[in-house]
Amino acid sequence: MEIQRISRIRFLHTIGWAVLGSCLLVAIMATLGRASYNFSAALTDKPDIAIYMLLEDRDLQETKLIREVSEQERHYYAESKDGPLLVVLRRGPKEWYVDSVEELRE
């Protein structure tokens, strides 16, 4: 490579594209990181959102909190594509999990 023959404008053009590409890559990675952090926070802090993520295959349309037994257990009435459900969520050591799902009759 003959470095003496590279013009100043061409050099700055190449560096400009490199800086722009690097900034774009950092912005995309920061956005994805923040989104994944929000998902993990939803599973650990917000059981009302966690129920949609934990029962994603059931296509939940609407959920209502029936009762909060304790800080560690919550009962929900959920409308799904297959009909109404009774969902019991429990809090494990780090996150919420589905303890039981019962189909209800209409």
C-alpha positions as CSV (number, residue, x, y, z in Angstrom):
1,M,0.0,0.0,0.0
2,E,1.4,3.4,-1.0
3,I,0.5,5.6,2.0
4,Q,2.0,8.7,0.3
5,R,-0.6,8.6,-2.5
6,I,-3.7,8.6,-0.2
7,S,-5.4,12.0,-0.3
8,R,-6.5,13.8,2.8
9,I,-10.2,13.8,1.7
10,R,-10.2,10.1,1.0
11,F,-8.6,9.4,4.4
12,L,-11.1,11.5,6.3
13,H,-14.0,9.9,4.3
14,T,-12.9,6.4,5.3
15,I,-12.4,7.4,9.0
16,G,-15.8,9.1,9.0
17,W,-17.5,5.9,7.8
18,A,-15.6,3.8,10.3
19,V,-16.6,6.1,13.2
20,L,-20.2,6.2,12.0
21,G,-20.3,2.4,11.7
22,S,-18.8,2.0,15.2
23,C,-21.4,4.3,16.7
24,L,-24.2,2.5,15.0
25,L,-22.9,-0.9,16.3
26,V,-22.7,0.4,19.9
27,A,-26.2,1.9,19.7
28,I,-27.7,-1.4,18.4
29,M,-25.9,-3.4,21.1
30,A,-27.0,-1.0,23.8
31,T,-30.6,-1.2,22.7
32,L,-30.5,-5.0,22.7
33,G,-28.9,-5.1,26.1
34,R,-31.5,-2.8,27.6
35,A,-34.3,-4.9,26.1
36,S,-32.9,-8.1,27.5
37,Y,-32.5,-6.4,30.9
38,N,-36.1,-5.3,30.8
39,F,-37.2,-8.9,30.1
40,S,-35.3,-10.3,33.0
41,A,-36.7,-7.5,35.2
42,A,-40.2,-8.4,34.1
43,L,-39.6,-12.0,35.2
44,T,-38.2,-11.0,38.6
45,D,-40.0,-7.9,39.6
46,K,-43.3,-7.7,37.8
47,P,-45.4,-10.9,37.8
48,D,-48.2,-9.2,35.9
49,I,-45.9,-9.0,32.8
50,A,-44.2,-12.3,33.6
51,I,-47.4,-14.3,33.1
52,Y,-47.5,-13.2,29.4
53,M,-43.9,-14.3,28.9
54,L,-44.2,-17.6,30.8
55,L,-47.4,-18.6,29.0
56,E,-46.5,-17.3,25.6
57,D,-47.7,-20.5,23.8
58,R,-51.2,-20.1,25.2
59,D,-51.8,-16.7,23.5
60,L,-53.2,-14.9,26.6
61,Q,-55.5,-12.0,25.7
62,E,-56.4,-10.7,29.1
63,T,-55.4,-11.4,32.7
64,K,-56.9,-10.4,36.0
65,L,-55.4,-10.8,39.5
66,I,-57.8,-12.8,41.6
67,R,-55.9,-12.8,44.8
68,E,-52.4,-12.3,46.1
69,V,-52.0,-15.1,48.7
70,S,-48.6,-13.8,49.8
71,E,-45.6,-12.0,48.5
72,Q,-44.5,-15.4,47.0
73,E,-47.8,-16.5,45.3
74,R,-50.4,-14.9,43.1
75,H,-53.6,-16.4,41.4
76,Y,-54.7,-15.1,38.0
77,Y,-57.8,-15.5,35.8
78,A,-56.6,-15.5,32.2
79,E,-58.4,-15.5,28.9
80,S,-56.6,-17.6,26.3
81,K,-57.4,-18.8,22.8
82,D,-58.5,-22.2,24.3
83,G,-60.8,-20.6,27.0
84,P,-60.5,-19.3,30.5
85,L,-57.6,-20.4,32.7
86,L,-56.7,-20.3,36.4
87,V,-53.0,-19.6,36.6
88,V,-51.0,-19.8,39.9
89,L,-47.6,-18.0,39.9
90,R,-45.0,-18.5,42.6
91,R,-41.8,-16.7,43.2
92,G,-38.7,-18.8,43.2
93,P,-35.3,-17.7,44.6
94,K,-34.8,-15.3,41.7
95,E,-37.8,-15.2,39.4
96,W,-41.5,-16.0,39.0
97,Y,-42.6,-19.3,37.6
98,V,-45.9,-21.0,36.7
99,D,-46.9,-23.4,39.5
100,S,-50.1,-24.6,37.9
101,V,-52.5,-23.9,35.1
102,E,-56.1,-25.2,35.2
103,E,-58.6,-24.9,32.4
104,L,-62.0,-23.6,33.6
105,R,-65.4,-24.2,32.1
106,E,-67.4,-21.4,30.7
